[in-house]
C-alpha cells in the first residue's frame, strides 16, 4: 500500500515503511478472516450444487490479479454459465433519501442496443429490479415481476420498462440486492438467462430456473458478492457523471479536507479566488444530483474517484489544511 499524500504543489510525503508493513499485514489479516467467514457460510448453508471453497478463493484471487474490467467480467460470466446464466448487470445507485433522478452506475455484457435505450430513456428510475435493490435485501425472481397479476399493479412508467425489456427477450433471471457497510450506495447484480435460451417454452423454463436458483442461491450470492467487492466502477462513474479531469482533481482535494483557498492555490487561480472553487464544487454537486457537498464527497469517496492514494495515517495533513466553514 502506497502512503503518498499531496501536501503542496510539488511536495509529497511518504508513510514510513514500518507503517506500510503494519497496514499490509492488517489488510492481509482482514482478507484472511473474510475468506474464513465465507468458507463457513458456504460450507454450512449450501444445499444445491456443491462448491468448494477453493473455487471461490481462486475466483477472487483471479479478480484481484487483473485490473482489466473486461477480463474480470469474463471471469464472472465463466462462473455464471455453470448455473445457466449467460449475461449479467452489476450496478450501484445512491441511496440518499429525497434525491430524485438518481443515476445508476453499472457494468454489463447485456445487449448493447438495450443498454443504450435503457440509459437514454432513464429507465433506471422506473426499473422494478433497481427499486427493489433500494428497498429490500432479499432476491427478486423476475418471474414474480412478469406475472400478469403483478404487472397490472404497476404504474405505466414501470410497465413500459418491463415491456421494452421483454422486447429484447429479457424475461428470465434474478436480481440480488447487496449492501456494504458505511456506503451511500445500494448495490445489485442481475443474473440473466440469454434470450436465445429463454424464448422457447418460457413457462417451463421459468419454473426450472427458479428451482435451480433456490438450490444454488448461497453459491450465487457468494460469487456475486466477491465480484462486486473487487471490481472498480471508477471509469464508469466518471462517464456517468460526466466529470472533467479538473473536477476529479478538485473533488480529490475536497475529500482530502483541504481549505478552499489552498485548493484555489493548487489550481493555479490564486488563494483569493475561493468563490470560483465554490462555484465549481456547486456544479459537481449538481452533476451528482445531491443536496450538498457532504453528500457529493461521500459518493466521490465511495466510488474511489480520488486521484490520491488512500492513506490511513495522513501525518502531513495539519489542522490548517481543513475546511472549517
FENVEN-V771147 format. One record per residue. N is the residue number from 1. RES is the residue in three letters. NEAR is the number of other C-alpha atoms within 12 Angstrom. Layout:
n=N res=RES near=NEAR
n=N res=RES near=NEAR
This chain:
n=1 res=UNK near=23
n=2 res=UNK near=22
n=3 res=UNK near=26
n=4 res=UNK near=26
n=5 res=UNK near=31
n=6 res=UNK near=32
n=7 res=UNK near=25
n=8 res=UNK near=21
n=9 res=UNK near=15
n=10 res=UNK near=9
n=11 res=UNK near=12
n=12 res=UNK near=19
n=13 res=UNK near=20
n=14 res=UNK near=24
n=15 res=UNK near=24
n=16 res=UNK near=19
n=17 res=UNK near=14
n=18 res=UNK near=13
n=19 res=UNK near=20
n=20 res=UNK near=21
n=21 res=UNK near=16
n=22 res=UNK near=17
n=23 res=UNK near=22
n=24 res=UNK near=18
n=25 res=UNK near=15
n=26 res=UNK near=16
n=27 res=UNK near=16
n=28 res=UNK near=15
n=29 res=UNK near=14
n=30 res=UNK near=14
n=31 res=UNK near=21
n=32 res=UNK near=15
n=33 res=UNK near=14
n=34 res=UNK near=21
n=35 res=UNK near=26
n=36 res=UNK near=18
n=37 res=UNK near=17
n=38 res=UNK near=30
n=39 res=UNK near=24
n=40 res=UNK near=17
n=41 res=UNK near=21
n=42 res=UNK near=30
n=43 res=UNK near=23
n=44 res=UNK near=17
n=45 res=UNK near=21
n=46 res=UNK near=25
n=47 res=UNK near=18
n=48 res=UNK near=20
n=49 res=UNK near=20
n=50 res=UNK near=22
n=51 res=UNK near=30
n=52 res=UNK near=21
n=53 res=UNK near=24
n=54 res=UNK near=18
n=55 res=UNK near=22
n=56 res=UNK near=33
n=57 res=UNK near=26
n=58 res=UNK near=20
n=59 res=UNK near=33
n=60 res=UNK near=31
n=61 res=UNK near=23
n=62 res=UNK near=25
n=63 res=UNK near=29
n=64 res=UNK near=23
n=65 res=UNK near=16
n=66 res=UNK near=19
n=67 res=UNK near=17
n=68 res=UNK near=18
n=69 res=UNK near=27
n=70 res=UNK near=17
n=71 res=UNK near=20
n=72 res=UNK near=31
n=73 res=UNK near=33
n=74 res=UNK near=24
n=75 res=UNK near=32
n=76 res=UNK near=41
n=77 res=UNK near=32
n=78 res=UNK near=19
n=79 res=UNK near=31
n=80 res=UNK near=33
n=81 res=UNK near=20
n=82 res=UNK near=21
n=83 res=UNK near=32
n=84 res=UNK near=31
n=85 res=UNK near=32
n=86 res=UNK near=32
n=87 res=UNK near=35
n=88 res=UNK near=37
n=89 res=UNK near=40
n=90 res=UNK near=41
n=91 res=UNK near=40
n=92 res=UNK near=42
n=93 res=UNK near=42
n=94 res=UNK near=38
n=95 res=UNK near=32
n=96 res=UNK near=26
n=97 res=UNK near=18
n=98 res=UNK near=11
n=99 res=UNK near=20
n=100 res=UNK near=20
n=101 res=UNK near=22
n=102 res=UNK near=31
n=103 res=UNK near=38
n=104 res=UNK near=39
n=105 res=UNK near=35
n=106 res=UNK near=37
n=107 res=UNK near=35
n=108 res=UNK near=30
n=109 res=UNK near=28
n=110 res=UNK near=30
n=111 res=UNK near=24
n=112 res=UNK near=15
n=113 res=UNK near=15
n=114 res=UNK near=26
n=115 res=UNK near=27
n=116 res=UNK near=15
n=117 res=UNK near=19
n=118 res=UNK near=27
n=119 res=UNK near=21
n=120 res=UNK near=14
n=121 res=UNK near=19
n=122 res=UNK near=24
n=123 res=UNK near=30
n=124 res=UNK near=36
n=125 res=UNK near=28
n=126 res=UNK near=29
n=127 res=UNK near=33
n=128 res=UNK near=36
n=129 res=UNK near=43
n=130 res=UNK near=42
n=131 res=UNK near=28
n=132 res=UNK near=31
n=133 res=UNK near=34
n=134 res=UNK near=33
n=135 res=UNK near=23
n=136 res=UNK near=21
n=137 res=UNK near=22
n=138 res=UNK near=20
n=139 res=UNK near=32
n=140 res=UNK near=32
n=141 res=UNK near=33
n=142 res=UNK near=33
n=143 res=UNK near=31
n=144 res=UNK near=22
n=145 res=UNK near=32
n=146 res=UNK near=31
n=147 res=UNK near=19
n=148 res=UNK near=13
n=149 res=UNK near=11
n=150 res=UNK near=17
n=151 res=UNK near=22
n=152 res=UNK near=15
n=153 res=UNK near=15
n=154 res=UNK near=21
n=155 res=UNK near=15
n=156 res=UNK near=15
n=157 res=UNK near=20
n=158 res=UNK near=27
n=159 res=UNK near=24
n=160 res=UNK near=24
n=161 res=UNK near=34
n=162 res=UNK near=35
n=163 res=UNK near=25
n=164 res=UNK near=23
n=165 res=UNK near=32
n=166 res=UNK near=23
n=167 res=UNK near=17
n=168 res=UNK near=24
n=169 res=UNK near=24
n=170 res=UNK near=38
n=171 res=UNK near=37
n=172 res=UNK near=45
n=173 res=UNK near=45
n=174 res=UNK near=44
n=175 res=UNK near=41
n=176 res=UNK near=41
n=177 res=UNK near=36
n=178 res=UNK near=35
n=179 res=UNK near=27
n=180 res=UNK near=19
n=181 res=UNK near=11
n=182 res=UNK near=12
n=183 res=UNK near=23
n=184 res=UNK near=26
n=185 res=UNK near=33
n=186 res=UNK near=38
n=187 res=UNK near=40
n=188 res=UNK near=43
n=189 res=UNK near=44
n=190 res=UNK near=44
n=191 res=UNK near=44
n=192 res=UNK near=38
n=193 res=UNK near=38
n=194 res=UNK near=27
n=195 res=UNK near=26
n=196 res=UNK near=19
n=197 res=UNK near=23
n=198 res=UNK near=27
n=199 res=UNK near=20
n=200 res=UNK near=15
n=201 res=UNK near=15
n=202 res=UNK near=24
n=203 res=UNK near=17
n=204 res=UNK near=15
n=205 res=UNK near=23
n=206 res=UNK near=30
n=207 res=UNK near=20
n=208 res=UNK near=21
n=209 res=UNK near=30
n=210 res=UNK near=29
n=211 res=UNK near=20
n=212 res=UNK near=25
n=213 res=UNK near=38
n=214 res=UNK near=24
n=215 res=UNK near=20
n=216 res=UNK near=26
n=217 res=UNK near=32
n=218 res=UNK near=30
n=219 res=UNK near=35
n=220 res=UNK near=39
n=221 res=UNK near=36
n=222 res=UNK near=38
n=223 res=UNK near=38
n=224 res=UNK near=39
n=225 res=UNK near=30
n=226 res=UNK near=34
n=227 res=UNK near=40
n=228 res=UNK near=35
n=229 res=UNK near=30
n=230 res=UNK near=27
n=231 res=UNK near=34
n=232 res=UNK near=30
n=233 res=UNK near=34
n=234 res=UNK near=29
n=235 res=UNK near=24
n=236 res=UNK near=25
n=237 res=UNK near=32
n=238 res=UNK near=28
n=239 res=UNK near=20
n=240 res=UNK near=26
n=241 res=UNK near=30
n=242 res=UNK near=21
n=243 res=UNK near=28
n=244 res=UNK near=20
n=245 res=UNK near=17
n=246 res=UNK near=23
n=247 res=UNK near=32
n=248 res=UNK near=33
n=249 res=UNK near=27
n=250 res=UNK near=40
n=251 res=UNK near=42
n=252 res=UNK near=34
n=253 res=UNK near=40
n=254 res=UNK near=39
n=255 res=UNK near=36
n=256 res=UNK near=35
n=257 res=UNK near=31
n=258 res=UNK near=31
n=259 res=UNK near=28
n=260 res=UNK near=35
n=261 res=UNK near=30
n=262 res=UNK near=30
n=263 res=UNK near=40
n=264 res=UNK near=30
n=265 res=UNK near=22
n=266 res=UNK near=28
n=267 res=UNK near=28
n=268 res=UNK near=19
n=269 res=UNK near=17
n=270 res=UNK near=17
n=271 res=UNK near=18
n=272 res=UNK near=17
n=273 res=UNK near=20
n=274 res=UNK near=23
n=275 res=UNK near=17
n=276 res=UNK near=22
n=277 res=UNK near=33
n=278 res=UNK near=26
n=279 res=UNK near=18
n=280 res=UNK near=28
n=281 res=UNK near=36
n=282 res=UNK near=25
n=283 res=UNK near=25
n=284 res=UNK near=35
n=285 res=UNK near=27
n=286 res=UNK near=24
n=287 res=UNK near=29
n=288 res=UNK near=39
n=289 res=UNK near=28
n=290 res=UNK near=31
n=291 res=UNK near=23
n=292 res=UNK near=21
n=293 res=UNK near=29
n=294 res=UNK near=23
n=295 res=UNK near=31
n=296 res=UNK near=34
n=297 res=UNK near=32
n=298 res=UNK near=30
n=299 res=UNK near=41
n=300 res=UNK near=39
n=301 res=UNK near=32
n=302 res=UNK near=27
n=303 res=UNK near=34
n=304 res=UNK near=27
n=305 res=UNK near=35
n=306 res=UNK near=33
n=307 res=UNK near=25
n=308 res=UNK near=25
n=309 res=UNK near=25
n=310 res=UNK near=25
n=311 res=UNK near=24
n=312 res=UNK near=24
n=313 res=UNK near=22
n=314 res=UNK near=26
n=315 res=UNK near=20
n=316 res=UNK near=25
n=317 res=UNK near=24
n=318 res=UNK near=15
n=319 res=UNK near=14
n=320 res=UNK near=15
n=321 res=UNK near=24
n=322 res=UNK near=20
n=323 res=UNK near=23
n=324 res=UNK near=12
n=325 res=UNK near=10
